[in-house]
Amino acid sequence: MLRFIQTLSRDERGVSSLEYAVLGGIIVAVLVALGTFLSGTTGFQAVFQKLLTAANNAI
């Protein structure tokens, strides 16, 4: 039993998938927070309109 636990503790096959899951959760949390912040002040449409206007003026 002790040998099985030692072998299991050294197994790193699932580590990268766990890291990707945590990273994905962080990205989703940031996007939700950003969406909440922007919807309360100016909204996404106004932000994108401002970006498009600045890009068109630069061209």
C-alpha positions in Angstrom: 0.0 0.0 0.0 2.8 2.4 0.8 4.5 1.7 -2.5 1.2 2.5 -4.3 0.9 5.9 -2.5 4.5 6.8 -3.4 3.9 5.9 -7.0 0.7 7.9 -7.0 2.4 11.0 -5.5 5.0 11.0 -8.2 2.5 10.7 -11.1 2.2 14.1 -12.9 0.0 13.1 -15.8 -3.1 15.1 -14.6 -1.2 18.2 -13.4 -1.3 20.1 -16.7 -5.0 19.6 -17.2 -5.6 20.9 -13.6 -3.5 23.9 -14.4 -5.5 24.6 -17.5 -8.8 24.3 -15.6 -7.6 26.8 -13.0 -6.3 29.2 -15.6 -9.6 28.9 -17.5 -11.5 29.7 -14.3 -9.4 32.8 -13.6 -10.0 34.0 -17.2 -13.7 33.6 -16.8 -13.7 35.4 -13.5 -11.8 38.3 -15.0 -14.2 38.5 -18.0 -17.2 38.5 -15.7 -15.7 41.2 -13.5 -14.8 43.3 -16.5 -18.3 42.9 -18.0 -19.9 43.9 -14.7 -17.7 46.9 -14.4 -18.2 48.1 -18.0 -22.0 47.5 -18.0 -22.4 49.7 -14.9 -20.4 52.7 -16.4 -20.4 52.9 -20.2 -21.3 49.5 -21.5 -19.6 47.3 -24.0 -21.1 48.9 -27.1 -19.8 52.4 -26.1 -16.3 51.0 -25.5 -16.2 49.2 -28.8 -17.6 52.2 -30.6 -14.9 54.4 -29.1 -12.2 51.9 -30.2 -13.6 51.7 -33.7 -13.8 55.5 -34.0 -10.2 55.8 -32.8 -9.0 53.2 -35.3 -10.8 54.8 -38.2 -9.4 58.2 -37.3 -5.9 56.7 -37.2 -6.3 55.2 -40.6 
